[in-house]
Amino acid sequence: MDHLILHHIGELLDKSGAQFALYVQKTGKPPFFYQNHDLFYSASIIKIPILLSWVMLEREGLLDRRALCDMKAEPPVQGAGLSWLLATPCLTYQDVLLMMIALSDNLCTNLIIRRIGLQRLNETFRSRLKLAGGTRIERKLFDYAARARGLDNYVSAADCIHFYSLMESLRAEEKAWVDPMFAVNDDTSLLLRNVPRDSLTFHHKTGSIPNVLHDWGYTDRCRIFLLTQNVRDERQMNAIFGELGELLS
């Protein structure tokens, strides 16, 4: 039955006129990978390799999530998240990372980028995470001046598949604090839109900017993502996400 649903969704994606990459792998079954494009505007999916980079660098003793972060070290930016409204002057970096993933908080993301550094992040993507598909970070979030210079953040479908292997490779103590960050993301607008509320635990990260919609995640039985850009009709694409997400149930 799943293969008929996936064939139908593939036809819908083909007709949508969007650029897309679709991946589904259920336990004990071969992966289904269907795409007409590979490199996408990240629209917050870049926060996944940023988090994984932190884990790898902390493993080497170069970072400490228990250290305090000055919440005023970066200019407040809005969009997703609420940290720009917090009265507290400091949080642990673990709390900052949590808000970056669970709330897609943009100020928190910029604070993490500031702590690691753009150059070191990209080096970590390549050397430690072994991302070879073109995933890269060229600017902080909401940096309009950098965007005007043509700088942006990108994620590749091939690297999104590799993220699953990286998650599996985490040590038990790392997995214990990383996994829950994805599980408490309560964005139900994409893959979860047709799934009964509280019916399953879906570890995932969503991302959206105009004409770009992404949802990447996993359960204990399924790995699934859909990346889309150049979306002409967001209502139509939302319906496709919802139909695909029914495979999680």
Summary of the structure (lengths in Angstrom):
residues: 249
radius of gyration: 17.5
end to end distance: 13.1
largest distance: 52.7
contacts: 804
relative contact order: 0.19
helix: 43%
strand: 20%
